[in-house]
């Protein structure tokens, strides 16, 4: 599994992973936070889990889950740590 956590400007972060790892990331979200709320848009999917909002992008076979708040970044850091173990 290849996974990266990149810090963005402000309190944001991006959890980036290979397309083949999408089901593992979704499984980790479900295991830790239950079934996420999601809404499909034209260019992305809005997700909500763990009390935070996220954007899921999958462009050019480079999926990522983006948080724009410190709360969301904390959740992505926990997922990153859990997926790396």
N, C-alpha and C positions, 0 to 999 in steps of 0.2 A: 504494500500500500504506500503510495506516495501522497503525502499531505503536507501543506505549508500553511502557516499563519502569517499573514502580512499585516503590519500596522499601517493604517491610512491616516490622513490628516484628521486632526481633532481627536475624538474618542473612537473613531471607526477602525474596523479590521475586516480582513477578507480571509476566509478559510478556503483554500484552493486544493483541489484533488483531481485525480485522474477520472475520466468518465467511467472506467470499470469499477471504481470505488464508490459510486453514487449510492448504491443500495446499502453499503456498509455505513456510510454517513447518515443516511435516512434511518437506518436501524438504530444507530447510536442516539439519534435525536428522540426516536420513539421510546427507547429503553430508559433514557434519562428524564424526558419531559412529557411523555405521553404523545398522543396523536396531535401533530401540529395543525393549526388552521392554515389553509393555503388558498390563494386566489390566483388563477392564471391570467396574466396580462399578455399583450402582444409580444413584448420583448423580454419579459421576466416573470417570475412567480413571487408573489408576496407570501412570506411565511410569518407565523407568529407562534412562538413556543417559549416556555420558561419566563413568560411575562415580557418578552422583548420582540421587536419587529425586525425582520430580515428580508433581504432581497436575494433570490437565487437566480443566477445567470448561468447560461450554458452556451457560450459563443465559441466557435472554432474548436470544439472538443476540449474546452478548458472550463469545466464547471467551478463555480465558487458561490459561497454563501457570504453575504456582506451584512455587517452590522454597522450602524451609524451612531450608536450610543455606547457609553461605558458599560451599561448593563448587558447589552448584546455582545460586546467584546469579551466580557467576563465569561459569558456562556460559550462563545467560540473557543476561548482559551481552555475551558474545561473539556469541551469536545475534542480539541486538538490533543490534549494530554491523554484523554481516555482512548482515543484512536491510535495513539502512538505506542501505547503499552502492549 
